[in-house]
Amino acid sequence: MNQSNPDFTVTQFQRQDSLTGMSLGQLKPELYKQRSLDVEDNRSSRVGSCGCLHFILKYDCDLEQLIVKIHRAQDLPAKDFSGTSDPYVKIYLLPDRKTKHQTKVHRKTLNPVFDEVFLFPVAYADLPTRKLHFSVYDFDRFSRHDIIGQVVVDNFLDLVDFPSETKLCRDIQYDNVDLGDLMFSLCYLPTAGRLTITMIKARNLKAMDITGASDPYVKVSLMCDGRRLKKRKTSTKRNTLNPVYNEAIVFDVPPENIDQISLLIAVMDYDRVGHNEVIGVCRVGNDAEGLGREHWNEMLTYPRKPIAHWHPLIEVRIAQFWSHLTSVLSPKPSLNHLDVLWQTLNGPVHVPS
């Protein structure tokens, strides 16, 4: 593997431009005659797939740049009433969100051809810690753009032929949309029957406003058998995707009831005019799943000690209540339980300025 002599470089792109009259973002169609076999043949059967994205990756070791060529998207879902979409793609090399690239918007198509090239300065040794994040959006002139789905590449050095030219076709997944992470601590005092949740900060939240930012606050609901017993909320942080709160929320929970309750935590985007929107949620409790249960059990194991963890946010969709929040509800939840849960997340909320 000769990393010092990549198959193509930025200079070669520019030379091709001068010879063929193509813009920097255009590619040769013959590069795409061979399609990736690992996902192409059965992508329609993948759960949560919203089409696929064709792209090429290359690392230029001389310039220390990751070169990303977005060719096209295929079989996108229709987001408009006309049965089409107006798609475009945003690209980040995470964890850095300051450097963002974006394709042009293609009107009224479910199979856009982008043919655009983007460059990310990054040392080769840093690639194992970076993730290439594609977000496919549907442009809306009058409201917040709808996200179609995302593609994440996080194993550059495991890709066949990388750092040489590597052609890929990946499913666009809606369920894996990155909504950000929330850090909070849990502390329980059994003698006082006091449960304290300290909201510390959030990072990389999903932008909910057309300005590319959000006005996030955190809403915490004390739940029991699918019913909300109490709720509290933090202050609102304006125009940020990385808010810092350091605010404590306290609930009175007797020791004999601690195993029956859970916390439903929702990061919300405050809207001065319309409805406040849910950015994402997480849940902790004895009957939660994964990290939510582990964090809760650690709190009970070490009483009177604040235990802090990062929690990834998940999306709330009515059709996915069973998979994401099934342990909040009874095995066969009633409509009343669903109403309570929906109101818990999306009910009218008055947030102080």
FENDA-V947133 format. One record per backbone hydrogen bond with DSSP energy under -0.5 kcal/mol. CO is the residue of the C=O (numbers start at 1). NH is the residue of the N-H. E is the energy in kcal/mol with one decimal. If there is no record, write none. Layout:
<<CO;NH;E> <CO;NH;E>>
This chain:
<<1;3;-1.0> <2;5;-0.9> <3;61;-0.7> <9;13;-2.0> <10;14;-2.3> <11;15;-2.2> <12;16;-2.5> <13;17;-1.8> <14;18;-1.8> <15;19;-1.4> <16;20;-2.3> <17;21;-1.9> <23;26;-1.8> <28;31;-1.7> <29;32;-2.1> <30;33;-1.3> <33;35;-0.5> <36;40;-1.0> <37;41;-0.5> <40;43;-0.9> <42;45;-1.2> <43;46;-1.3> <46;49;-1.5> <48;174;-1.9> <51;50;-0.5> <51;172;-2.7> <52;74;-2.5> <53;170;-2.2> <54;71;-2.0> <54;72;-1.1> <55;168;-3.0> <56;69;-2.8> <57;166;-2.6> <58;60;-0.5> <58;67;-3.7> <59;61;-0.8> <60;64;-1.2> <60;65;-1.7> <64;122;-1.7> <65;60;-2.9> <65;67;-0.6> <66;68;-0.5> <66;120;-2.3> <67;58;-1.6> <67;69;-0.5> <68;70;-0.6> <68;118;-2.9> <69;56;-2.4> <69;71;-0.7> <70;115;-0.5> <70;116;-2.0> <71;114;-2.1> <71;115;-1.4> <72;54;-3.2> <74;52;-2.2> <80;83;-1.9> <84;79;-1.2> <84;80;-2.6> <85;109;-2.4> <86;139;-3.1> <87;106;-2.4> <88;137;-2.9> <89;103;-2.5> <90;135;-2.7> <91;101;-2.1> <92;94;-0.6> <92;133;-3.1> <93;96;-1.3> <94;131;-1.9> <95;97;-0.6> <96;93;-0.6> <98;100;-0.9> <99;93;-0.5> <101;91;-2.8> <105;107;-0.5> <109;87;-0.5> <110;76;-2.5> <112;73;-2.3> <112;114;-0.6> <116;70;-2.4> <118;68;-3.0> <120;66;-3.0> <123;126;-1.2> <123;127;-0.5> <124;127;-1.2> <126;129;-1.6> <127;130;-1.8> <131;94;-2.4> <131;133;-0.6> <132;134;-0.6> <132;153;-2.5> <133;92;-2.2> <133;135;-0.5> <134;136;-0.5> <134;151;-2.2> <135;90;-2.8> <135;137;-0.5> <136;148;-3.3> <136;149;-1.4> <137;88;-1.8> <137;139;-0.6> <138;146;-1.5> <146;138;-3.2> <149;136;-2.9> <150;173;-2.6> <151;134;-3.1> <152;154;-0.5> <153;132;-3.0> <155;158;-1.5> <155;159;-0.6> <156;159;-1.6> <159;162;-1.1> <161;164;-2.0> <163;59;-2.5> <166;57;-2.5> <168;55;-2.4> <170;53;-2.8> <171;173;-0.7> <172;50;-3.2> <173;150;-2.2> <174;177;-1.5> <177;179;-0.7> <179;206;-1.3> <180;313;-2.5> <181;203;-2.2> <182;184;-0.5> <182;311;-2.5> <183;200;-2.1> <183;201;-1.3> <184;309;-1.8> <185;198;-2.1> <186;307;-2.4> <187;196;-3.1> <188;190;-0.7> <188;304;-2.2> <189;193;-1.5> <189;194;-1.7> <193;253;-2.3> <194;189;-2.5> <194;196;-0.6> <195;197;-0.5> <195;251;-2.8> <196;187;-1.7> <196;198;-0.6> <197;199;-0.7> <197;249;-2.7> <198;185;-2.1> <198;200;-0.7> <199;246;-1.0> <199;247;-2.0> <200;245;-2.5> <200;246;-0.7> <201;183;-3.3> <203;181;-2.1> <209;212;-2.0> <213;208;-1.0> <213;209;-2.6> <214;240;-2.4> <215;270;-2.9> <216;237;-2.6> <217;268;-3.1> <218;234;-2.2> <219;266;-2.9> <220;232;-2.4> <221;223;-0.7> <221;264;-2.4> <222;229;-3.5> <222;230;-1.0> <223;262;-1.9> <224;227;-1.7> <227;224;-2.4> <227;229;-0.6> <230;222;-2.8> <232;220;-2.9> <236;238;-0.5> <241;205;-2.4> <243;202;-2.4> <247;199;-2.7> <249;197;-3.2> <251;195;-3.1> <251;253;-0.7> <254;257;-2.0> <254;258;-0.7> <255;258;-0.7> <257;260;-1.6> <257;261;-0.6> <258;261;-0.6> <261;286;-0.7> <262;223;-2.9> <263;265;-0.6> <263;284;-2.0> <264;221;-2.4> <264;266;-0.5> <265;282;-2.2> <266;219;-3.1> <266;268;-0.6> <267;279;-2.9> <267;280;-1.3> <268;217;-2.0> <268;270;-0.6> <269;277;-1.8> <277;269;-3.3> <277;279;-0.5> <280;267;-2.8> <281;314;-2.7> <282;265;-2.8> <284;263;-3.1> <285;288;-1.2> <289;292;-1.5> <290;293;-0.7> <290;294;-2.1> <291;295;-2.9> <292;285;-1.0> <292;296;-1.3> <293;297;-2.8> <294;298;-2.3> <295;299;-1.9> <296;300;-1.9> <297;301;-2.1> <298;302;-1.8> <300;303;-0.5> <302;305;-1.3> <306;308;-0.5> <307;186;-2.2> <309;184;-1.7> <311;182;-2.7> <313;179;-0.5> <314;281;-2.7> <315;317;-0.7> <317;320;-2.2> <318;321;-1.4> <320;324;-2.5> <321;325;-2.2> <322;326;-0.7> <325;328;-1.6> <325;329;-0.8> <326;329;-0.6> <330;333;-0.8> <334;338;-1.7> <335;339;-2.6> <336;340;-2.3> <337;341;-2.3> <338;342;-2.9> <339;343;-2.6> <340;344;-2.1> <341;345;-1.5> <342;346;-3.2> <343;347;-1.9> <349;351;-0.6>>
